[in-house]
């Protein structure tokens, strides 16, 4: 991924939800893979307003991801890139 282009515009992925996706390694069990799919679909739904903050954060928490830490890390990264 390229962060900046020649004209100093910030590059973001075509689907902004890619910034909130998670992945599992090749040895993950079926439950972990299904959790990854749920979390990644929820990121897209949250960013498009289909689900609210509470629902998205509850899903992250359910799968063992600290919601404030996870989303906060993405926010901090974007703020750094935009400086």
MDAnalysis code that builds the backbone (N, CA, C; Angstrom):
import MDAnalysis as mda
import numpy as np

u = mda.Universe.empty(249, n_residues=83, atom_resindex=np.repeat(np.arange(83), 3), trajectory=True)
u.add_TopologyAttr("name", ["N", "CA", "C"] * 83)
u.add_TopologyAttr("resid", np.arange(1, 84))
u.add_TopologyAttr("resname", ["UNK", "UNK", "UNK", "UNK", "UNK", "UNK", "UNK", "UNK", "UNK", "UNK", "UNK", "UNK", "UNK", "UNK", "UNK", "UNK", "UNK", "UNK", "UNK", "UNK", "UNK", "UNK", "UNK", "UNK", "UNK", "UNK", "UNK", "UNK", "UNK", "UNK", "UNK", "UNK", "UNK", "UNK", "UNK", "UNK", "UNK", "UNK", "UNK", "UNK", "UNK", "UNK", "UNK", "UNK", "UNK", "UNK", "UNK", "UNK", "UNK", "UNK", "UNK", "UNK", "UNK", "UNK", "UNK", "UNK", "UNK", "UNK", "UNK", "UNK", "UNK", "UNK", "UNK", "UNK", "UNK", "UNK", "UNK", "UNK", "UNK", "UNK", "UNK", "UNK", "UNK", "UNK", "UNK", "UNK", "UNK", "UNK", "UNK", "UNK", "UNK", "UNK", "UNK"])
u.atoms.positions = np.array([
    [0.848, -1.175, 0.000],
    [0.000, 0.000, 0.000],
    [0.890, 1.232, 0.000],
    [0.586, 2.144, -0.848],
    [1.309, 3.406, -0.901],
    [0.580, 4.432, -0.049],
    [1.308, 5.112, 0.816],
    [0.691, 6.064, 1.728],
    [0.414, 7.394, 1.042],
    [1.329, 7.874, 0.246],
    [1.142, 9.178, -0.394],
    [1.487, 9.075, -1.867],
    [0.852, 9.898, -2.643],
    [1.147, 9.930, -4.068],
    [1.969, 11.178, -4.385],
    [2.309, 11.351, -5.649],
    [3.114, 12.502, -6.054],
    [2.417, 13.829, -5.774],
    [1.103, 13.832, -5.744],
    [0.388, 15.088, -5.509],
    [0.000, 15.262, -4.044],
    [0.664, 14.530, -3.151],
    [0.484, 14.651, -1.700],
    [-0.906, 14.296, -1.191],
    [-1.644, 13.505, -1.924],
    [-2.940, 13.024, -1.455],
    [-2.750, 11.725, -0.684],
    [-3.510, 11.576, 0.339],
    [-3.454, 10.352, 1.132],
    [-4.126, 9.231, 0.372],
    [-3.453, 8.108, 0.265],
    [-4.026, 6.955, -0.400],
    [-4.695, 6.083, 0.637],
    [-5.911, 5.685, 0.354],
    [-6.619, 4.731, 1.194],
    [-7.112, 3.612, 0.295],
    [-7.348, 2.450, 0.872],
    [-7.818, 1.334, 0.041],
    [-9.172, 1.660, -0.589],
    [-9.486, 1.015, -1.704],
    [-10.777, 1.259, -2.366],
    [-11.974, 1.024, -1.423],
    [-11.868, 0.049, -0.568],
    [-12.903, -0.210, 0.426],
    [-12.330, 0.172, 1.789],
    [-12.806, 1.278, 2.347],
    [-12.255, 1.814, 3.596],
    [-12.322, 0.796, 4.737],
    [-13.233, -0.162, 4.650],
    [-13.327, -1.177, 5.711],
    [-12.081, -2.054, 5.764],
    [-11.266, -2.037, 4.703],
    [-10.014, -2.798, 4.722],
    [-9.099, -2.363, 5.854],
    [-9.255, -1.124, 6.312],
    [-8.437, -0.638, 7.422],
    [-8.801, -1.320, 8.739],
    [-9.977, -1.918, 8.800],
    [-10.444, -2.559, 10.034],
    [-10.549, -4.078, 9.897],
    [-9.943, -4.645, 8.869],
    [-10.036, -6.093, 8.703],
    [-9.034, -6.814, 9.602],
    [-9.365, -8.033, 9.902],
    [-8.485, -8.907, 10.669],
    [-8.208, -10.143, 9.825],
    [-7.171, -10.863, 10.181],
    [-6.848, -12.097, 9.462],
    [-6.406, -13.157, 10.460],
    [-6.431, -14.380, 10.009],
    [-5.956, -15.502, 10.810],
    [-4.883, -16.220, 10.007],
    [-4.050, -16.986, 10.695],
    [-3.005, -17.702, 9.971],
    [-3.565, -18.967, 9.322],
    [-2.754, -19.587, 8.520],
    [-3.176, -20.770, 7.770],
    [-3.493, -21.980, 8.622],
    [-3.128, -21.947, 9.890],
    [-3.387, -23.074, 10.781],
    [-4.605, -22.849, 11.672],
    [-5.338, -21.784, 11.429],
    [-6.500, -21.447, 12.262],
    [-7.605, -22.488, 12.078],
    [-8.321, -22.714, 13.161],
    [-9.436, -23.659, 13.070],
    [-10.650, -22.974, 12.438],
    [-11.672, -23.769, 12.166],
    [-12.867, -23.266, 11.485],
    [-13.544, -22.143, 12.280],
    [-13.548, -22.247, 13.603],
    [-14.154, -21.215, 14.439],
    [-13.457, -19.877, 14.291],
    [-12.132, -19.898, 14.239],
    [-11.368, -18.659, 14.077],
    [-11.612, -18.046, 12.701],
    [-11.675, -18.887, 11.677],
    [-11.938, -18.393, 10.322],
    [-13.334, -17.772, 10.254],
    [-14.318, -18.439, 10.842],
    [-15.673, -17.886, 10.850],
    [-15.730, -16.571, 11.622],
    [-15.013, -16.482, 12.734],
    [-14.944, -15.239, 13.495],
    [-14.349, -14.119, 12.667],
    [-13.286, -14.425, 11.927],
    [-12.661, -13.436, 11.053],
    [-13.671, -12.924, 10.031],
    [-14.438, -13.819, 9.447],
    [-15.431, -13.417, 8.448],
    [-16.502, -12.514, 9.050],
    [-16.947, -12.850, 10.254],
    [-17.962, -12.042, 10.942],
    [-17.410, -10.649, 11.243],
    [-16.201, -10.590, 11.780],
    [-15.589, -9.311, 12.141],
    [-15.377, -8.439, 10.902],
    [-14.898, -9.024, 9.831],
    [-14.632, -8.244, 8.625],
    [-15.921, -7.748, 7.977],
    [-16.969, -8.565, 7.987],
    [-18.265, -8.114, 7.467],
    [-18.824, -7.001, 8.344],
    [-18.657, -7.136, 9.655],
    [-19.156, -6.120, 10.585],
    [-18.446, -4.785, 10.389],
    [-17.158, -4.803, 10.063],
    [-16.431, -3.556, 9.816],
    [-17.067, -2.792, 8.663],
    [-17.378, -3.487, 7.598],
    [-18.018, -2.862, 6.447],
    [-19.405, -2.332, 6.811],
    [-20.153, -3.129, 7.557],
    [-21.497, -2.713, 7.966],
    [-21.452, -1.510, 8.904],
    [-20.475, -1.473, 9.795],
    [-20.344, -0.361, 10.739],
    [-20.011, 0.930, 10.001],
    [-19.056, 0.853, 9.094],
    [-18.647, 2.048, 8.367],
    [-19.729, 2.571, 7.433],
    [-20.618, 1.697, 6.988],
    [-21.702, 2.138, 6.101],
    [-22.980, 2.475, 6.869],
    [-22.949, 2.344, 8.193],
    [-24.093, 2.725, 9.013],
    [-25.168, 1.661, 9.164],
    [-24.889, 0.456, 8.698],
    [-25.862, -0.628, 8.825],
    [-25.981, -1.083, 10.277],
    [-24.860, -1.124, 10.988],
    [-24.889, -1.447, 12.416],
    [-24.306, -0.277, 13.198],
    [-24.717, -0.160, 14.444],
    [-24.264, 0.963, 15.271],
    [-22.960, 0.629, 15.990],
    [-22.416, 1.650, 16.662],
    [-21.151, 1.497, 17.391],
    [-21.234, 0.372, 18.411],
    [-22.310, 0.365, 19.179],
    [-22.461, -0.627, 20.245],
    [-22.383, -2.045, 19.684],
    [-23.104, -2.300, 18.614],
    [-23.130, -3.646, 18.016],
    [-21.746, -4.034, 17.506],
    [-21.080, -3.123, 16.809],
    [-19.751, -3.419, 16.277],
    [-18.766, -3.686, 17.404],
    [-18.779, -2.834, 18.421],
    [-17.859, -3.011, 19.536],
    [-18.152, -4.292, 20.311],
    [-19.421, -4.654, 20.444],
    [-19.780, -5.906, 21.115],
    [-19.275, -7.111, 20.328],
    [-19.367, -7.053, 19.011],
    [-18.847, -8.146, 18.183],
    [-17.339, -8.294, 18.353],
    [-16.629, -7.172, 18.321],
    [-15.182, -7.242, 18.525],
    [-14.863, -7.868, 19.879],
    [-15.536, -7.399, 20.907],
    [-15.312, -7.908, 22.253],
    [-15.634, -9.396, 22.342],
    [-16.704, -9.813, 21.698],
    [-17.108, -11.223, 21.709],
    [-15.997, -12.127, 21.157],
    [-15.284, -11.632, 20.170],
    [-14.216, -12.424, 19.559],
    [-12.838, -12.134, 20.154],
    [-12.821, -11.459, 21.300],
    [-11.575, -11.271, 22.028],
    [-10.720, -10.104, 21.584],
    [-11.314, -9.154, 20.873],
    [-10.584, -7.975, 20.424],
    [-11.040, -6.788, 21.262],
    [-10.088, -6.067, 21.842],
    [-10.413, -4.865, 22.601],
    [-10.917, -3.804, 21.629],
    [-12.215, -3.482, 21.671],
    [-12.778, -2.561, 20.678],
    [-12.129, -1.181, 20.672],
    [-11.970, -0.579, 21.839],
    [-11.385, 0.758, 21.885],
    [-9.924, 0.746, 21.446],
    [-9.205, -0.289, 21.834],
    [-7.813, -0.413, 21.422],
    [-7.679, -0.616, 19.921],
    [-8.523, -1.476, 19.359],
    [-8.458, -1.802, 17.936],
    [-8.828, -0.604, 17.074],
    [-9.978, -0.015, 17.341],
    [-10.422, 1.136, 16.557],
    [-9.525, 2.341, 16.831],
    [-9.115, 2.501, 18.088],
    [-8.228, 3.604, 18.439],
    [-6.901, 3.534, 17.712],
    [-6.379, 2.326, 17.545],
    [-5.118, 2.156, 16.830],
    [-5.252, 2.583, 15.370],
    [-6.373, 2.237, 14.751],
    [-6.618, 2.653, 13.361],
    [-6.751, 4.171, 13.293],
    [-7.478, 4.768, 14.242],
    [-7.629, 6.226, 14.274],
    [-6.286, 6.929, 14.456],
    [-5.460, 6.412, 15.358],
    [-4.139, 7.005, 15.584],
    [-3.268, 6.906, 14.345],
    [-3.333, 5.766, 13.678],
    [-2.544, 5.569, 12.464],
    [-2.983, 6.556, 11.383],
    [-4.289, 6.712, 11.205],
    [-4.789, 7.645, 10.186],
    [-4.400, 9.087, 10.537],
    [-4.480, 9.442, 11.815],
    [-4.093, 10.793, 12.235],
    [-2.618, 11.045, 11.947],
    [-1.778, 10.054, 12.193],
    [-0.361, 10.171, 11.904],
    [-0.106, 10.364, 10.409],
    [-0.806, 9.596, 9.601],
    [-0.632, 9.710, 8.158],
    [-1.085, 11.057, 7.610],
    [-2.076, 11.638, 8.260],
    [-2.640, 12.894, 7.757],
    [-1.866, 14.128, 8.228],
    [-0.905, 13.951, 9.121],
    [-0.105, 15.091, 9.587],
    [0.859, 15.548, 8.542],
])
